[in-house]
């Protein structure tokens, strides 16, 4: 969407493109950024109910990938669980709403605004007078100052992962009273709402030892609805406990247990009652939904009906009752049952692995054979994850160093078909993502994919020919006219390979394909044997396509297969290489040992800051080799860097968004990466769980999580 007059010309171009290309519908241009529709919005799916309908007790067991390696969200090895703990236990100046917009958190702030722009940007925070650390000390300017000094990047004793924004602050001081904090910037910073979230106490940030070591091991002082409790190495879990010192609305749960469970084991753990909430893959989600469909059939419903609809409180409309155990929370862990479950685990896992490789029909049969009654106590919450999958094109060397070849790849790929492959079976909007910087429905989203163009195999072929990649039998460029008249045999520089190519050229059928190849394809029933072949300097156009091989990556590999088919159709051959998950990113993506790869980036509400290192032009490092920051495609331009810099210093929010949008259009044009689709977010939850599930872009409100009263 386009919001200002300065964007009117680009808006018109996008609307024209929308009529010709399979892009998300654009509703029009508006100057009101709050009311406009910005792509297809997929809301959170969390069985939302009022707090009055949530039980005041219970333990929620939530699956995570790993236990936190550190409690310091600003260290390099901070992980998603680190951030999850921080959201539940530490102050946040701003949280995100359903459209990914920063919203002031009233539990900590009564106000926050830019009160001065010239000669220096000044931001004034008004702290909630009730806000205190659980050691009894009030939140104050001293905490803000300690965090700024730790993260500004001037003291190498602090092992920080990033300094963005904090390095622009000139000073932090108390304002008019003890509840006011005044932050003065030496250089304007548009993304100031990203700062001081999470906020740590000055006792943790005030020394390098506290920052580097103490926060890694424990979070002794916090200020949230939960505090950090015990870590159980045997159960591989971390317990968060309701904090009685919290001044806001009391947490509904007694305890929140974060348990590290591999994705392939989560369905078993859910069925056995050892988990209440877990993100799962499409195969596991289908098995749960199939069990629910079978339950309806068993009760007299029609086979194949959709899962039961739920009411506003998340309860299935055909079953409003709740047992006393459900009202009190999930069943307590039973050691005897656990042992029995473990005894059956291998057998169940073997069945699960086989089922994951089958279609939905086989998955439905597997559900009936594997604990269907336990699965029927679960439901699947669905939204779009705040992350997207992209096709990365390594432009540092090889054929993709030529922008024309990268653009040819972009024009050969039907991104809508890929989105439908992943999202349509799940009942989610199957729209290709049109931005590198915002998610569909997020405030600021604008489809800029017309900068590279939509799927057009003919355009792709033209670009490849212009780059010198000629299909066998295709007329040579004018520079080769003399060779065409005299024949390659007369060219002293032509070797046996060139002579063989001439012989093959003479065997071309209509359209430039080898008649011999086509005959072999018909004989073997192999359609891909007849794909066009493009050559340059005696070499076939071949790209190394790196994909993960581990369990859980089946969907990624299916998308890779579809991309390979689309590229084959225009003569771009791919050599698919499957590598171990453990080394996929480190040894291949970060090292630049690939031509094509599929991987994901998380969404952000502050792309001017957070996305800049992902698309920054590589610069020579101290040893002469390029420093790529997070730009693993190695594709960038000076103009993109300039637009990000301007956007990060523009204090008018609409003008800053316009600059970010212009940067995105240039990223599309450079064709270093192609956003494909926003990833599906599938969360399996026990039916009694409310205010939790697939949160989408929104920050969870931890004090509201719980079980139906």
Protein Blocks (a to p, Z undefined) as FASTA:
>chain_A
ZZbfklmmmmmmmmmmmmmpccdddfbdcfblklpcebjaddddehpacfklpcfbdcdd
dddfbdcfbfcfkbfkbcfklmmmmmmmpccfbdcdfkopacddfklpgbdcdfbfbfbd
cddddddfklccfeopacdfklmmmmmmmmnopamkbccfbfghjlmpfbdcddfbmkbc
cdddfbdcfklmmgoiacddfklmmpmklmmmmmmmpcfbgcdfbdcddddfklopacdd
ddfkbmbdcdfbfbdcdddddfklmmmmmmnopafbdcddfklmmmmmmmmmmmmmmnop
aehiacddddfkopafklmbccfklmnopcdddfklmmmmmmmmmmmmmmmmmmmmmcfk
lmmmmmmmnokllmmmpccddddddbdddddddfkgcjklpmklmmmmmmmpcfklmmmm
mmmmnopacdddfbfkbcehiahiacfklmnopadfklmmmmmmmnopacehiacdfklm
mmmmnopklpmkbcfklmmmmmmmmmpcehhiafklmmmmmmnopaklmpccddeehiac
dddddddfbehilmmmmmmmmmmmmmmmnopacddddddfklmmmmmmmnopafbdcddd
dddfblmlmmmmmmgccdddfkopacekjamnopacfklmmmmmmmmmmmbfklmmmmmm
mmmmmmmmnopaccfbdcdddddddfkbghiajekjaccdfklgccdZZ
